[in-house]
Amino acid sequence: MADNGGVNDPAATDPAGLAAFRALLTDEGRALLAELHDHDPADELTLATRLRRSYAPELVSAALAQARLRQRAAVKFGADAARMFFTPNGVEQATRTSVAAYRAREFKGLGVRSLADLCCGIGGDAIALAREGIAVLAVDRDPLTCEVARANAEALGLAELIEVREADVAEIDTSSYDAVFVDPARRGGRGRIFDPEAYSPPLSWAIEAARKAPHAALKIAPGIPHEAVPDDVYAEWISDSGDVKEAVLWFGTRPGAFGATLLPAGASLWSARATMLPDPEPRPVGRFLYEPDGAVIRAHLVAEVAKAVGGGLIDPMIAYVTSDGLHSTPYATSYEITDQLPFNIKKLKALLREREVGILTVKKRGSAVEPEELRKKMKLRGRNSATVFLTRVAGAPTMLVGHPAPTG
Ligand SMILES: C[S@@+](CC[C@H](N)C(=O)[O-])C[C@H]1O[C@@H](n2cnc3c(N)ncnc32)[C@H](O)[C@@H]1O
């Protein structure tokens, strides 16, 4: 495949980097890495000086860099990170375990037993797929990344299920696999890439590869406009603990639908394009405010949430839903609203003082105010907590004060 704007250019892998990584896999390298388990980055200078008495300086530098990457990767891979290997790009681009495991279960549920992971990186997805018992051909064109993926498969006891192949994805014949998964590189030398045709491989290539397989999924940026989503796929936005992590295009399941999946609970809301509800009507602010999850908003399913809670929007352009009743939904966080004020810092300050609010959560949608600056200006003191929404109600800048609604 033609080189794509320098996105993860294979020539970028420096042979010295490969040699340094291989040194970490020797008994000596592993012993050194074990010594760095849980090291405190603040003590690195002293530590490095001590370690250089017993190990070669290049090995110490490589091990310290790897130990730092393991610490960074713990947010994505949890306890596994301490046994895994990474590259800086590899950590950045890898799918976190929660999302990869969810997707692997979906593939397994479709009856998939073998899968070609085209653009495997350090193996975030391949590992989760193998843990579901799926045999994975993991392909990446970057030599160091492939070595790291192999080391990860071995470190996690999955080497029998993961075959790592260093190749351009365009060279791979996927016809003997039950499924294809493509996670194109979306970062280049100059940062994040927004044009899907500038991904490596380009989105149009990935779509073509997906269409040839009985089952397929493509991971894409959550910001993909709905117009860019092919008509016959299921576009799923995935959030984890309230943060939108990615979008996935599924081929062969729920054709022509948009959906949102919220992890860790795994609740999924979806609708066929043809039957999606129109935008909810605006209405006056009621006793409760619902903040839909970001994945629900990206999937354009706010109207479905509004219907479920018997509510409407506070403003035609703002994705806050309001209703007079409290309804439990996994797709939105609910708040009880106690006060509605026109946007006025002094009035808010007076109200918070009167209510003895010492802890303030600031949320905003449709307001340019910086939450941290607002919090400073409030000079908070007191034993109570509150949430303030800086937003617009029927076009007017407004502050809504309240607190999380009781659950259960
Ligand atoms: C987003 S990362 C994959 C991350 C992976 N899913 C994970 O969870 O660890 C994309 C990878 O695609 C590889 N890549 C980009 N273009 C490629 C191509 N044409 N052939 C093979 N690999 C390619 C890059 O080297 C990079 O490692």
Ligand as a Chemical Component Dictionary entry (heavy atoms), coordinates in Angstrom:
data_LIG
# 
_chem_comp.id                   LIG 
_chem_comp.type                 NON-POLYMER 
_chem_comp.pdbx_formal_charge   0 
_chem_comp.three_letter_code    LIG 
# 
loop_
_chem_comp_atom.comp_id 
_chem_comp_atom.atom_id 
_chem_comp_atom.alt_atom_id 
_chem_comp_atom.type_symbol 
_chem_comp_atom.charge 
_chem_comp_atom.model_Cartn_x 
_chem_comp_atom.model_Cartn_y 
_chem_comp_atom.model_Cartn_z 
_chem_comp_atom.pdbx_ordinal 
LIG C1  C1  C 0  -4.361 2.373  16.074 1  
LIG S1  S1  S 1  -2.980 1.300  16.015 2  
LIG C2  C2  C 0  -3.685 -0.243 16.419 3  
LIG C3  C3  C 0  -3.916 -0.435 17.896 4  
LIG C4  C4  C 0  -4.406 -1.810 18.291 5  
LIG N1  N1  N 0  -5.765 -2.071 17.900 6  
LIG C5  C5  C 0  -4.295 -2.028 19.782 7  
LIG O1  O1  O 0  -5.317 -2.078 20.468 8  
LIG O2  O2  O -1 -3.153 -2.140 20.291 9  
LIG C6  C6  C 0  -2.684 1.242  14.289 10 
LIG C7  C7  C 0  -1.492 0.382  13.820 11 
LIG O3  O3  O 0  -1.616 0.268  12.405 12 
LIG C8  C8  C 0  -0.324 0.054  11.865 13 
LIG N2  N2  N 0  -0.440 0.329  10.401 14 
LIG C9  C9  C 0  -0.730 1.493  9.802  15 
LIG N3  N3  N 0  -0.815 1.319  8.464  16 
LIG C10 C10 C 0  -0.584 0.009  8.229  17 
LIG C11 C11 C 0  -0.539 -0.796 7.064  18 
LIG N4  N4  N 0  -0.754 -0.267 5.865  19 
LIG N5  N5  N 0  -0.270 -2.106 7.198  20 
LIG C12 C12 C 0  -0.035 -2.655 8.425  21 
LIG N6  N6  N 0  -0.070 -1.953 9.569  22 
LIG C13 C13 C 0  -0.336 -0.638 9.472  23 
LIG C14 C14 C 0  0.540  1.005  12.647 24 
LIG O4  O4  O 0  1.878  0.579  12.618 25 
LIG C15 C15 C 0  -0.111 0.945  14.050 26 
LIG O5  O5  O 0  0.608  0.072  14.884 27 
# 
loop_
_chem_comp_bond.comp_id 
_chem_comp_bond.atom_id_1 
_chem_comp_bond.atom_id_2 
_chem_comp_bond.value_order 
_chem_comp_bond.pdbx_ordinal 
LIG C1  S1  SING 1  
LIG S1  C2  SING 2  
LIG S1  C6  SING 3  
LIG C2  C3  SING 4  
LIG C3  C4  SING 5  
LIG C4  N1  SING 6  
LIG C4  C5  SING 7  
LIG C5  O1  DOUB 8  
LIG C5  O2  SING 9  
LIG C6  C7  SING 10 
LIG C7  O3  SING 11 
LIG C7  C15 SING 12 
LIG O3  C8  SING 13 
LIG C8  N2  SING 14 
LIG C8  C14 SING 15 
LIG N2  C9  SING 16 
LIG N2  C13 SING 17 
LIG C9  N3  DOUB 18 
LIG N3  C10 SING 19 
LIG C10 C11 SING 20 
LIG C10 C13 DOUB 21 
LIG C11 N4  SING 22 
LIG C11 N5  DOUB 23 
LIG N5  C12 SING 24 
LIG C12 N6  DOUB 25 
LIG N6  C13 SING 26 
LIG C14 O4  SING 27 
LIG C14 C15 SING 28 
LIG C15 O5  SING 29 
# 
